[in-house]
Structure formats: structure tokens, C-alpha cells
Amino acid sequence: MDKPKIEAEDYDNVSYPLVELDWSLNECISPVLYTMKERLKHHLLQLIYVLAYLKSELARILYSH
């Protein structure tokens, strides 16, 4: 969400309709709300982990030959 802080009403307005949808579809939807700042931080951490993994895989491939 593009706001500084997630508030209780955000769960009522955004998350709860998705929970109602999962009941009607007989599926399990577990919405998680993030502020934009939290999401960008999370996305950046994922990118760092992927890059570290790729670096280790590249080193493994290069040194195995």
C-alpha cells in the first residue's frame, strides 16, 4: 500500500474482501499487507539472496571444470 503505515481499516477494506472471496471459491487466500517501503525492502532482500545464490552457483560451475 502506498502509505506510511497500515491501519486496522486497511485490513477491513483490502484483506477481508479477499478472505470472503476464498470462502466463495473454496480456496485458501491469505492476504498480507505491506507498505510500499516494506515491500521494496523485502524485494531488495530477495534480489540480494538470488544474486548470492547465482554467484555461488557460477563459482561452483567454474571451479568444477
C-alpha positions in Angstrom: 0.0 0.0 0.0 1.3 3.4 -0.9 1.0 4.9 2.6 3.4 5.2 5.5 1.6 2.9 7.9 -1.0 0.1 7.5 -4.0 0.7 9.8 -6.8 -1.6 11.0 -9.3 -0.2 8.4 -6.9 -1.4 5.7 -7.4 -4.9 6.8 -11.2 -4.4 6.7 -11.1 -2.8 3.3 -8.4 -4.8 1.5 -7.8 -8.1 3.2 -11.3 -9.1 4.4 -12.9 -9.0 0.9 -10.2 -11.4 -0.3 -10.9 -13.7 2.7 -14.6 -13.6 1.7 -13.6 -14.5 -1.9 -11.7 -17.5 -0.7 -14.8 -18.8 1.1 -16.9 -18.5 -2.0 -14.2 -20.2 -4.2 -13.4 -22.8 -1.5 -9.8 -21.8 -1.7 -7.3 -20.6 0.8 -6.3 -16.9 0.2 -4.1 -15.4 2.9 -3.5 -11.8 2.0 -0.5 -10.0 3.5 -0.4 -6.2 3.5 2.8 -4.3 3.2 3.5 -0.6 2.9 5.4 0.4 -0.2 8.6 0.9 1.8 8.3 -2.6 3.4 7.6 -4.2 0.0 10.6 -2.5 -1.6 12.8 -3.6 1.3 11.5 -7.2 1.1 12.0 -7.2 -2.7 15.6 -5.9 -2.4 16.4 -8.6 0.2 15.1 -11.3 -2.2 17.2 -9.9 -5.0 20.3 -10.0 -2.8 19.6 -13.6 -1.9 19.2 -14.5 -5.6 22.4 -12.8 -6.6 24.3 -14.5 -3.8 22.9 -17.9 -4.9 23.8 -17.2 -8.6 27.3 -16.2 -7.6 27.8 -19.4 -5.6 26.4 -21.5 -8.5 28.7 -19.7 -11.0 31.7 -20.3 -8.8 30.8 -24.0 -8.4 30.4 -24.4 -12.2 33.7 -22.6 -13.0 35.7 -24.5 -10.4 34.3 -27.9 -11.3 35.9 -27.8 -14.7 
